[in-house]
Amino acid sequence: MVDVEVEVDTDTGNSWCNLILTIIIFFIFFSIYKTRVLPSIHIEEFYVPALNSTANFTTINNTVYINLKLKNRNPVTGLYYTDPLYFNLSFIPKVQNTSIHLAEFGLHGFYQGNGKAKRIKGLLMTRGLPSVVNGTQGPRPAGAFRLDFFGKVRYKLVGYHKRHPMALAANVEVDEKTGVKVGDKSIRLEMMNIAEGDDESGRWGRCGVVATD
């Protein structure tokens, strides 16, 4: 009997394994790269000093404190927020069908890295809280504050220039004794239907920019 030696080419086997692994990793990153989502905006804090019954103001306080969190939810894609960016604040009494416009503010465009979050916070000076809010003409009626956002974002991709419009809104219930947002959880601004006439950005002007970090 003749012994036959069989040589196994381990380098070829390793090369195929590396090639398959590289292809799998490529498709994973490609799917993540192609799967793009719009950023999220949450109201972390919302405070109306005029509604704080324990505060001792010598004059009517017409400011509103807000703390917003803008989050880029894309794990590998950056975002450009393009000018103009607008926020609109209003009050909606339950006894009325129309909102009472209180204030607006604009932000300059900025870049946000993948997975990064940005805070927008500070005191916003309103045009004057109406009597239905500050209680100068009887009890305050039930209602909610509403915050709207209008802007456009562009993904940081090579050769990609399309801008995606965003129209978001959320209602905020405030405690009538403390002036603080009801509940501990943040409130997410949801997409609204511009076709139904929710877009009021055409009449806005830049009122003031709150502090950002």
Secondary structure as GFF3:
##gff-version 3
##sequence-region A 1 213
A	DSSP	alpha_helix	10	34	.	.	.	ID=ss1
A	DSSP	beta_strand	40	47	.	.	.	ID=ss2
A	DSSP	three_ten_helix	49	51	.	.	.	ID=ss3
A	DSSP	beta_strand	63	71	.	.	.	ID=ss4
A	DSSP	beta_strand	79	93	.	.	.	ID=ss5
A	DSSP	beta_strand	100	107	.	.	.	ID=ss6
A	DSSP	beta_strand	110	112	.	.	.	ID=ss7
A	DSSP	beta_strand	117	125	.	.	.	ID=ss8
A	DSSP	alpha_helix	131	134	.	.	.	ID=ss9
A	DSSP	beta_strand	143	155	.	.	.	ID=ss10
A	DSSP	beta_strand	164	172	.	.	.	ID=ss11
A	DSSP	beta_strand	187	188	.	.	.	ID=ss12
A	DSSP	beta_strand	190	191	.	.	.	ID=ss13
A	DSSP	three_ten_helix	194	196	.	.	.	ID=ss14
A	DSSP	three_ten_helix	201	203	.	.	.	ID=ss15
###
